[in-house]
Amino acid sequence: MKKIAVLLLACFGLSAYAQQRDYPIQPVPFTSVKLTDKFWTSRIETNRTVTIPASFARCESTGRVKNFVMAAEHKGKFCTVYPFDDTDIYKTIEGASYSLAEHPDPKLSAYLDSLITIVGKAQEPDGYLYTARSIDPLHPQAWAGAERWVNEGKMSHELYNCGHMYEAAAAHYMATGKRNFLNIALKNADLLVRTFGPDKKHVAPGHEIVEMGLVRLYRITGKKEYLDLAEFFIDQRGIKKYDAKSKDEWLNGMYFQDNKPVVQQDEAEGHAVRAMYLYSGIADVAALTGDTAYLAAIDKIWNNMVGKKMYVQGSIGAVGDGERFGDNYELPNATAYNETCAAIGSVFWNQRMFLLHGDSKYIDVMEKTLYNGLISGVGLDGKSFFYTNAMQIKNSFAGVATEPERSGWFTCSCCPTNVVRLIPSIPGYIYAERGNAVYVNLFISGVGNLTVNNRAVRITQQNNYPWDGGLLFTIDPVKTMDMDLNIRIPGWAQNEAIPSNLYSYEKTSAQLVEIKVNGMPVNYQMQKGYAVVSRKWKKNDKVEVTLPMDVRRVVANTSVLDDNGKVALQRGPIMYCAEWKDNNGQASNLIVPKDAVFKPEFEAGLLNGVTVLKASVKRINVDVAEQNVSTQNATLTAIPYYAWANRGKGEMTVWFPEQIKYVDLLTK
């Protein structure tokens, strides 16, 4: 048991080695939380039984596994498209390892060992591992460059592959205690230490994540060279001489977050996934080194992203050309890009920002992303996906740059395998600790086994979240103990649509949050978005929280031009959309008047069980032949945004006009 505890500490935030600095708040490992919640357990189980096997099968059928086999033999031709295709195997191993930690499966464990053996044989004697070159070093894949690392600053993805390998190897070591994959990763990391540094090669990684991976290995081994190298890579950004006058993000370095040193950056910019991984890595290094300049930079960048560059359902990365952030308030609906991987990266970063600052606003953003713009990326069947996540689909709009229907796989299939590794880790985002304070961040039914100031305490959550706002917590310490229970009161329950002025509610609500302990109302202090209940806790103490769940009309900052005169719909943490299936074949012709009253209805047989919103609205009818426009009364049925596109191909919209301003004649 002691060995497993050390592994958990090493892999999930708490270091197995005595470190002078770290995140002031520490997450409770996902293996210490057992879920009973239907909303998330069904997704985790589908991930285990459907998504993981399908991902491995596709890694085999598409040639991703074959690439490693050929690399070991140094013969053949790289048989997939991108040099980062190696990471699809790594990410699936990572997700499968998390699953193994909760669901021991000898057959899956043996399969992972067989894959790890194939990966290990592809590793070169000095630790280098990159199939796009090793298969045929004289004729590597086009993005790789003629020699090792020469194209790393742009598109080779050599260090990106390393980072995902480290993440996967750490997860596998944690889950199994085996060192077979970890030893491969450490051999590769030692090569990086010998290759890069102040008196060695200098490069700003083209696609970040190696920084996060090196920190993960540092936590396991205590080898400071790994942390130092992560910091070195971060500090290399902005040193390369790009064309500062160019407005082309590729030429000026902005696409790679490489146009200026990170401590001088103050906007979320460039490729959105790269950015999320960089900012997460900066947070890791800042926590471990105490670098206040890093902290100041990512604080400014976060404020810019949440204040000017985030969609209402939590997605980021508006522009398809470069999969990148646009300008401030550039948030178009018809061409919204919103890569699923960017949403996953946002979860990583916001969790880290909370661990640094202890402010609930980061969890508010994380929750919005989790329940909306992230899980929209995977179908309810667990084997169909969105690479991008649209805000509007019109049958006849030829300029739509997003997928109108889900796909089982993509040539660039980073998103499905990223989903594989994120979903089983959800229990690790629920609780966190600092001294005698426990933070309850997510409301997911289950049992958490915590240790607070060296005393064991069990917290049991019972709720029907996100459909119902009634929350029940049972506190069971081994012995009576002092503890500060910090319960997040979501911004949406305090008339705050998002922690900025980017979105707001059309009307404020007078409903209040109620908290009772053992049936009696209690006074509590609000600190950084948390209701702090401080007392001596004894076995079977009950805490009841009632969150208001009225339907809210969301409006955007007037600088978001696409959303002027429109409203979006929210209930609890869930954002809603209208889909063709429920609305007479169209969604783009609906008007939601200011006096429309929405009624929530739970439909157990729809989309695995969802609360829908219904209201009397107006429908626009356009008769092109007769050149006639009319309106009629209609019933709008809105479904959770995450659930759209699970019933076929058709129209969808998130934003609804409140009155007719113009009529788009591109109708069906």
C-alpha positions in Angstrom: 0.0 0.0 0.0 2.8 2.4 0.8 4.3 1.9 -2.7 1.0 2.6 -4.4 0.5 5.8 -2.2 3.9 7.0 -3.3 3.0 6.4 -6.9 -0.3 8.3 -6.5 1.5 11.2 -4.9 4.1 11.3 -7.7 1.6 11.2 -10.5 -1.2 13.4 -9.3 0.2 16.5 -7.8 1.7 15.6 -4.5 5.4 14.9 -4.9 7.0 11.7 -3.6 10.1 13.8 -3.0 10.5 16.6 -0.5 10.2 19.8 -2.5 10.6 23.3 -1.2 7.7 24.6 -3.4 4.6 23.2 -5.0 1.0 24.1 -5.7 -0.3 25.6 -2.5 -3.5 23.6 -3.0 -3.3 19.9 -3.9 -5.9 17.8 -5.8 -7.3 14.7 -4.3 -6.2 11.8 -6.6 -8.9 10.3 -8.8 -8.3 6.9 -7.3 -9.4 8.2 -3.9 -12.9 9.1 -5.3 -15.5 6.4 -6.3 -18.3 7.7 -8.4 -22.0 6.7 -8.3 -23.1 9.6 -10.4 -25.1 8.6 -13.5 -24.0 11.5 -15.7 -20.3 10.9 -15.4 -20.1 7.1 -14.6 -21.9 6.3 -17.8 -19.4 8.3 -19.7 -16.4 6.8 -17.9 -17.8 3.3 -18.5 -18.5 4.0 -22.2 -14.9 5.3 -22.4 -13.7 2.1 -20.9 -15.8 -0.4 -22.8 -16.1 1.4 -26.2 -13.8 4.4 -26.7 -10.6 2.8 -25.5 -11.0 -0.4 -27.5 -12.1 1.5 -30.6 -9.1 3.8 -30.3 -6.6 0.9 -30.1 -8.3 -0.8 -33.0 -8.0 2.3 -35.1 -4.4 2.8 -34.1 -3.8 -0.7 -35.5 -6.0 -0.4 -38.6 -4.6 3.0 -39.6 -0.9 2.0 -39.4 0.0 3.8 -36.3 1.2 0.6 -34.6 2.8 -0.5 -37.8 5.0 2.7 -37.8 6.6 1.5 -34.5 7.2 -2.0 -35.9 8.9 -0.6 -39.0 10.9 1.9 -36.9 12.3 -1.0 -34.9 13.4 -2.7 -38.1 14.5 0.6 -39.8 12.8 -0.4 -43.0 9.6 0.4 -44.8 7.8 3.7 -45.3 6.0 5.9 -42.7 2.5 4.9 -43.4 0.4 7.5 -41.8 0.1 11.2 -42.5 1.5 13.2 -39.6 4.7 12.9 -37.5 2.7 13.2 -34.3 0.6 10.2 -35.1 2.8 8.3 -32.5 0.9 10.2 -29.8 -2.4 8.6 -30.5 -0.9 5.4 -29.1 0.6 7.2 -26.2 -2.7 9.0 -25.3 -4.7 5.8 -25.6 -2.3 4.0 -23.3 -2.6 6.9 -20.8 -6.4 6.7 -20.8 -6.3 2.9 -20.6 -3.9 3.2 -17.6 -6.3 5.5 -15.8 -9.0 3.0 -16.5 -6.9 0.1 -15.2 -6.4 2.0 -11.9 -10.1 1.8 -11.3 -11.0 -1.4 -13.2 -8.3 -4.0 -13.1 -8.3 -5.9 -16.4 -5.6 -8.5 -16.9 -6.4 -8.7 -20.7 -6.1 -5.0 -21.1 -2.9 -4.9 -19.0 -1.3 -7.6 -21.1 -2.3 -5.7 -24.3 -0.7 -2.6 -23.0 2.5 -4.5 -22.2 2.5 -5.8 -25.8 2.2 -2.3 -27.2 4.9 -1.0 -24.8 7.2 -3.7 -26.0 6.6 -2.6 -29.6 7.3 1.0 -28.6 10.4 0.1 -26.8 11.9 -1.8 -29.7 11.4 1.3 -31.9 13.5 3.4 -29.5 17.1 4.1 -30.7 20.0 3.1 -28.5 20.5 6.7 -27.2 16.9 7.1 -26.3 15.5 8.9 -29.4 12.0 7.8 -30.3 10.3 9.2 -33.3 9.0 6.8 -36.0 8.7 9.4 -38.7 12.5 9.5 -38.8 13.6 6.1 -37.5 11.8 4.1 -40.1 14.0 5.6 -42.9 16.4 8.2 -41.4 17.6 9.2 -44.9 14.1 9.9 -46.1 12.1 11.1 -43.0 8.5 12.4 -43.1 8.4 15.8 -44.8 7.8 17.8 -41.6 10.6 16.1 -39.7 13.6 17.9 -41.3 16.7 16.4 -42.6 18.3 15.9 -39.2 17.1 15.5 -35.6 15.5 18.6 -34.1 16.3 21.0 -37.0 12.6 21.6 -37.6 11.5 21.3 -34.0 10.8 25.0 -33.6 8.1 24.7 -36.2 6.4 21.5 -37.3 8.5 18.3 -36.6 6.6 17.6 -33.3 9.6 15.6 -32.0 9.3 17.1 -28.5 5.5 17.0 -28.7 5.7 13.3 -29.1 8.1 13.1 -26.1 5.7 15.0 -23.9 2.8 12.7 -24.6 5.0 9.7 -24.1 6.0 11.0 -20.6 2.4 11.7 -19.6 1.4 8.2 -20.7 4.4 6.5 -19.1 3.7 8.2 -15.8 0.1 7.2 -15.9 1.0 3.6 -16.7 3.5 3.5 -13.8 1.0 4.9 -11.4 -1.7 2.4 -12.4 0.4 -0.8 -12.5 3.6 -0.1 -10.6 5.5 -1.4 -13.7 8.5 0.4 -15.0 8.5 -0.9 -18.6 7.1 2.2 -20.1 8.6 4.6 -17.6 12.1 3.3 -18.4 11.5 4.1 -22.0 10.4 7.6 -21.2 13.3 8.2 -18.8 15.8 7.1 -21.3 14.3 9.6 -23.8 14.2 12.4 -21.2 17.8 11.8 -20.4 18.6 12.2 -24.1 16.8 15.6 -24.0 18.8 16.7 -21.0 22.0 15.8 -22.8 20.9 17.6 -26.0 19.2 20.8 -24.9 20.2 23.4 -22.4 22.1 26.7 -21.9 25.3 25.4 -23.3 23.7 23.0 -25.8 21.0 23.2 -28.4 18.4 26.0 -28.0 14.9 25.6 -29.3 11.3 26.7 -28.4 9.2 23.5 -28.8 6.9 23.9 -31.8 4.0 22.2 -30.2 4.1 22.4 -26.5 3.5 19.6 -24.0 7.0 18.4 -23.3 7.1 21.0 -20.5 4.2 19.3 -18.7 5.6 15.9 -19.3 9.1 16.7 -18.0 7.4 18.1 -14.8 5.5 14.8 -14.5 8.8 12.8 -14.7 10.4 15.2 -12.2 7.7 14.5 -9.7 8.3 10.8 -10.0 12.1 10.8 -9.9 13.0 14.0 -8.2 15.6 14.5 -10.9 15.9 18.3 -11.0 17.4 18.3 -14.5 13.9 17.5 -15.8 12.4 20.5 -14.1 15.3 22.7 -15.3 14.8 21.6 -18.9 11.1 22.3 -18.7 11.9 25.9 -17.5 14.6 26.2 -20.2 12.1 25.3 -23.0 9.7 27.9 -21.7 12.3 30.6 -21.5 13.4 29.9 -25.1 10.1 31.4 -26.4 10.5 34.9 -28.0 14.2 34.5 -28.6 14.1 33.4 -32.2 14.1 36.2 -34.7 10.7 36.2 -36.4 9.5 39.0 -38.7 8.0 41.3 -36.1 6.3 43.5 -38.7 4.5 40.7 -40.4 0.8 40.2 -39.7 1.1 36.6 -40.7 1.1 34.6 -37.4 3.3 32.0 -38.8 6.0 34.5 -39.8 5.8 36.6 -36.7 5.9 33.6 -34.3 2.5 34.3 -32.7 1.1 31.0 -34.0 3.7 29.2 -31.8 3.4 31.6 -28.9 7.0 32.5 -29.8 6.7 36.1 -30.9 8.0 37.4 -27.5 9.2 35.9 -24.2 6.4 34.4 -22.1 6.8 36.9 -19.3 6.0 39.6 -21.7 2.9 37.9 -23.2 -0.5 39.2 -22.1 -2.9 37.7 -24.6 -4.1 34.2 -25.4 -2.7 33.8 -28.9 -1.9 31.5 -31.7 -2.7 27.8 -32.0 -5.2 27.2 -29.1 -4.0 23.7 -28.1 -0.4 24.7 -28.2 -1.3 27.7 -26.0 -3.2 25.7 -23.4 -0.3 23.2 -23.0 2.2 26.0 -22.8 0.2 27.9 -20.1 -0.3 24.7 -18.2 3.4 24.0 -18.3 4.2 27.5 -17.1 1.8 27.0 -14.2 3.6 23.8 -13.3 7.0 25.3 -13.4 5.9 28.5 -11.6 4.4 26.4 -8.7 7.7 24.4 -8.4 10.1 27.3 -8.7 8.1 30.2 -7.3 8.7 32.3 -10.4 6.4 35.3 -9.9 7.0 36.7 -13.4 5.5 33.5 -14.8 2.5 33.9 -12.6 1.9 37.5 -13.6 2.0 36.5 -17.3 -0.5 33.6 -17.1 -2.8 35.7 -14.9 -2.9 38.4 -17.7 -3.3 35.8 -20.4 -6.2 34.0 -18.5 -8.0 37.3 -18.1 -7.7 38.0 -21.8 -9.0 34.6 -22.8 -11.9 34.6 -20.4 -12.7 38.2 -21.0 -12.5 38.4 -24.8 -11.8 35.1 -26.5 -14.1 32.4 -25.1 -17.4 31.1 -26.5 -20.5 31.0 -24.3 -20.3 27.2 -24.0 -16.7 27.3 -22.9 -14.9 26.5 -26.2 -11.9 28.4 -27.4 -10.0 28.8 -30.6 -12.4 30.6 -33.0 -10.4 30.6 -36.2 -10.0 27.5 -38.4 -7.0 28.9 -40.3 -4.3 27.8 -37.9 -6.7 26.3 -35.3 -6.1 29.5 -33.3 -7.4 32.3 -31.2 -8.7 35.2 -33.2 -8.6 38.9 -32.2 -10.3 40.2 -29.1 -14.1 39.6 -29.4 -13.6 37.6 -32.7 -16.2 34.9 -31.9 -18.1 34.1 -35.1 -20.8 31.5 -34.9 -21.2 30.2 -38.4 -17.4 29.4 -38.8 -16.5 28.7 -35.1 -13.7 26.2 -34.9 -13.5 25.3 -31.2 -11.2 22.2 -31.4 -12.0 19.5 -28.8 -8.3 19.3 -27.8 -8.4 23.0 -27.0 -11.2 22.4 -24.5 -9.3 19.6 -22.9 -6.2 21.8 -22.6 -8.4 24.5 -21.0 -9.5 22.1 -18.3 -5.8 21.3 -17.6 -4.9 24.9 -17.4 -7.9 26.1 -15.3 -7.3 23.3 -12.8 -3.7 24.5 -12.4 -4.8 28.1 -12.0 -7.1 27.1 -9.2 -4.3 25.1 -7.5 -2.2 28.3 -7.6 -4.8 30.8 -6.5 -7.7 29.0 -4.8 -10.3 31.0 -6.6 -13.5 29.4 -7.7 -13.6 31.4 -11.0 -11.1 29.0 -12.5 -13.4 26.0 -11.6 -16.4 27.9 -13.0 -14.7 28.1 -16.4 -13.5 24.5 -16.1 -17.0 23.3 -15.3 -18.5 25.3 -18.2 -16.0 23.6 -20.5 -16.5 20.1 -19.1 -20.3 20.1 -19.3 -20.6 21.8 -22.6 -17.7 22.5 -25.1 -15.7 19.4 -24.2 -18.1 16.5 -24.0 -19.8 17.8 -27.1 -16.7 16.4 -28.8 -17.6 12.8 -28.2 -20.9 11.2 -29.3 -23.1 9.4 -26.8 -22.1 6.1 -28.5 -18.4 6.7 -27.4 -17.0 6.1 -30.8 -18.0 9.1 -32.9 -16.4 12.5 -32.5 -16.2 16.1 -33.4 -12.8 17.6 -34.1 -14.4 21.0 -34.0 -17.5 22.1 -32.1 -19.9 24.3 -34.1 -22.0 27.1 -32.7 -24.4 27.2 -35.7 -25.2 24.8 -38.5 -27.4 25.9 -41.4 -28.4 23.4 -44.1 -27.8 25.9 -46.9 -24.9 27.9 -45.6 -22.0 26.9 -47.8 -19.3 28.7 -45.8 -19.6 26.5 -42.7 -16.1 25.4 -41.7 -17.2 22.9 -39.0 -18.3 19.2 -39.2 -22.0 19.0 -39.6 -22.0 15.4 -38.4 -19.7 13.2 -36.2 -16.9 11.0 -37.5 -15.4 7.8 -36.2 -11.9 8.9 -36.8 -9.9 11.6 -38.5 -6.7 11.7 -40.5 -5.4 14.0 -37.7 -7.0 12.1 -34.8 -5.6 14.0 -31.9 -9.1 14.8 -30.4 -10.5 11.3 -30.0 -7.4 10.0 -28.2 -7.3 13.1 -26.1 -10.9 12.4 -25.0 -9.8 8.9 -24.1 -7.3 10.2 -21.5 -9.4 13.0 -20.1 -12.7 11.2 -19.3 -11.4 8.6 -16.8 -9.6 11.3 -14.9 -12.7 13.3 -14.0 -12.9 12.1 -10.4 -9.6 13.8 -9.8 -11.1 17.3 -10.4 -13.8 17.0 -7.7 -11.8 17.7 -4.4 -8.7 19.5 -3.3 -7.0 20.2 0.0 -4.9 22.8 1.8 -4.1 22.4 5.4 -7.4 21.8 7.2 -9.4 23.2 4.3 -11.2 20.9 1.8 -12.5 22.3 -1.5 -15.5 20.8 -3.1 -15.2 21.9 -6.7 -17.5 19.7 -8.7 -20.9 18.2 -7.8 -20.7 14.6 -8.7 -22.3 11.8 -6.7 -19.8 9.4 -5.1 -17.5 8.8 -2.1 -14.2 10.7 -1.6 -11.7 9.3 0.8 -9.5 12.2 2.0 -6.7 12.8 4.5 -6.9 16.2 6.1 -4.1 17.2 8.5 -3.2 13.5 8.7 -6.8 12.5 9.6 -9.0 10.4 7.4 -12.4 11.8 6.4 -14.9 10.4 4.0 -17.2 12.8 2.0 -20.2 11.3 0.3 -22.1 13.4 -2.3 -25.7 12.6 -3.3 -27.3 14.7 -6.1 -28.9 14.6 -9.5 -26.6 17.3 -10.9 -26.5 18.9 -13.4 -30.3 18.5 -13.7 -31.2 19.4 -10.1 -29.6 22.0 -7.7 -30.2 20.0 -4.5 -26.8 18.8 -3.1 -26.3 16.6 -0.1 -22.9 16.0 1.5 -22.3 13.5 4.3 -19.1 14.2 6.3 -17.6 11.1 8.1 -14.3 11.8 9.9 -12.7 8.9 11.7 -12.7 11.2 14.8 -14.3 14.5 15.5 -12.1 17.1 13.8 -11.9 20.8 12.9 -12.2 21.4 9.1 -13.0 24.2 6.8 -15.4 22.9 4.2 -15.2 25.1 1.1 -18.1 24.5 -1.1 -18.0 26.2 -4.5 -21.0 28.4 -5.2 -20.9 28.5 -9.0 -20.9 31.9 -10.6 -24.0 31.0 -12.5 -25.8 30.7 -9.1 -24.6 34.3 -8.3 -25.8 36.1 -11.4 -22.4 35.7 -13.1 -22.5 34.0 -16.5 -18.7 34.0 -16.7 -15.9 35.6 -14.6 -15.7 38.6 -16.9 -18.0 41.0 -18.8 -17.9 38.9 -22.0 -21.3 37.3 -21.2 -24.0 38.3 -18.7 -27.5 37.4 -17.8 -30.3 39.5 -19.3 -32.0 39.7 -15.9 -30.7 39.2 -12.4 -32.2 36.5 -10.3 -33.2 37.1 -6.7 -33.0 33.4 -5.8 -30.4 32.7 -3.1 -28.2 29.8 -2.3 -29.3 27.9 0.9 -27.0 25.9 3.1 -28.0 23.8 6.0 -26.0 21.6 8.4 -27.9 18.8 10.0 -31.2 20.4 8.9 -30.5 23.8 10.3 -29.6 26.9 8.2 -26.1 28.1 8.8 -24.3 31.3 8.3 -21.2 31.0 6.1 -18.5 33.3 4.8 -17.9 33.7 1.1 -14.2 33.5 0.2 -13.1 33.6 -3.4 -16.3 32.1 -4.6 -16.5 29.4 -1.8 -19.0 29.1 1.0 -16.8 28.3 3.9 -18.4 26.2 6.6 -16.0 25.9 9.6 -16.8 23.7 12.5 -16.0 20.6 14.4 -17.2 17.8 12.2 -18.4 14.5 13.6 -19.5 11.3 11.9 -22.6 11.5 9.7 -22.9 15.3 9.7 -25.1 16.3 6.8 -24.7 19.4 4.6 -27.5 20.4 2.3 -27.0 23.0 -0.5 -29.7 24.3 -2.7 -28.6 26.0 -5.9 -31.1 28.0 -8.0 -31.8 26.3 -11.3 -34.0 28.8 -13.1 -33.5 29.2 -16.9 -31.3 32.1 -17.7 -31.1 34.2 -20.8 -27.4 35.0 -21.7 -26.4 38.0 -23.7 -22.9 38.8 -25.0 -20.8 41.9 -24.8 -21.8 44.2 -27.6 -18.3 43.9 -29.0 -19.2 40.3 -30.0 -20.9 41.4 -33.2 -22.4 38.1 -34.2 -24.4 37.9 -31.0 -25.9 41.4 -30.9 -29.7 41.2 -30.4 -29.5 37.5 -29.6 -29.8 35.3 -26.4 -28.4 32.0 -25.4 -30.0 29.7 -22.9 -28.5 28.3 -19.7 -29.8 26.2 -16.8 -27.4 25.4 -14.1 -24.0 24.6 -15.7 -25.7 23.4 -19.0 -25.8 25.6 -22.1 -28.6 24.8 -24.6 -29.1 24.7 -28.3 -31.9 24.1 -30.7 -31.5 21.2 -33.1 -33.5 20.4 -36.3 -34.8 17.1 -34.9 -37.0 18.8 -32.3 -38.0 21.9 -34.2 -39.8 21.0 -37.4 -36.7 20.3 -39.3 -35.0 23.7 -38.8 -33.3 25.7 -36.0 -32.2 28.8 -37.8 -35.7 30.3 -38.2 -36.7 30.6 -34.5 -37.2 33.9 -32.7 -37.2 34.0 -28.9 -39.2 37.0 -27.7 -38.3 38.7 -24.5 -41.4 37.5 -22.8 -40.9 33.8 -23.7 -41.1 31.6 -20.6 -39.1 28.4 -20.5 -40.3 25.2 -18.9 -37.7 22.5 -18.0 -38.8 19.0 -18.6 -36.7 15.9 -17.9 -37.0 13.3 -20.7 -35.5 10.0 -19.6 -35.7 8.4 -23.0 -34.1 11.2 -24.9 -30.3 11.4 -25.5 -29.5 9.1 -22.5 -31.7 11.2 -20.3 -31.7 15.0 -20.5 -33.6 18.0 -19.2 -35.0 19.9 -22.2 -36.3 23.5 -22.3 -39.6 24.3 -23.9 -41.2 27.7 -24.7 -43.7 29.3 -26.9 -41.8 31.3 -29.6 -42.1 32.6 -33.1 -41.0 30.8 -36.3 -40.1 32.6 -39.5 -41.5 31.2 -42.7 -39.9 32.3 -46.0 -41.7 31.6 -49.2 -39.0 32.4 -51.7 -41.3 31.7 -54.7 -44.0 34.1 -53.5 -41.4 36.5 -52.0 -43.4 36.3 -48.8 -42.2 36.4 -45.2 -44.4 35.5 -42.3 -44.3 34.3 -38.7 -46.3 31.8 -36.8 -46.5 30.6 -33.2 -44.2 27.6 -32.5 -42.8 25.6 -29.6 -39.1 25.7 -29.2 -37.5 22.6 -27.7 -33.9 23.2 -26.6 -31.5 20.3 -25.7 -28.2 20.4 -23.9 -25.5 21.7 -26.3 -23.2 18.7 -25.5 -25.9 16.3 -26.9 -26.4 17.7 -30.4 -25.6 15.7 -33.5 -26.4 12.4 -32.0 -29.5 11.8 -34.1 -28.3 12.6 -37.6 -27.4 15.6 -39.7 -29.2 18.9 -39.6 -29.5 22.4 -38.4 -28.4 23.6 -34.9 -28.0 27.0 -33.3 -26.9 28.2 -29.8 -27.9 31.9 -30.2 -31.4 33.0 -30.9 -32.6 36.4 -32.2 -35.1 38.2 -29.9 -36.7 40.0 -32.8 -36.6 40.1 -36.6 -33.9 42.4 -37.9 -33.3 40.8 -41.3 -34.2 37.6 -43.0 -31.5 35.3 -44.3 -33.0 33.9 -47.6 -30.6 31.0 -47.5 -33.3 28.8 -46.1 -34.2 25.2 -46.9 
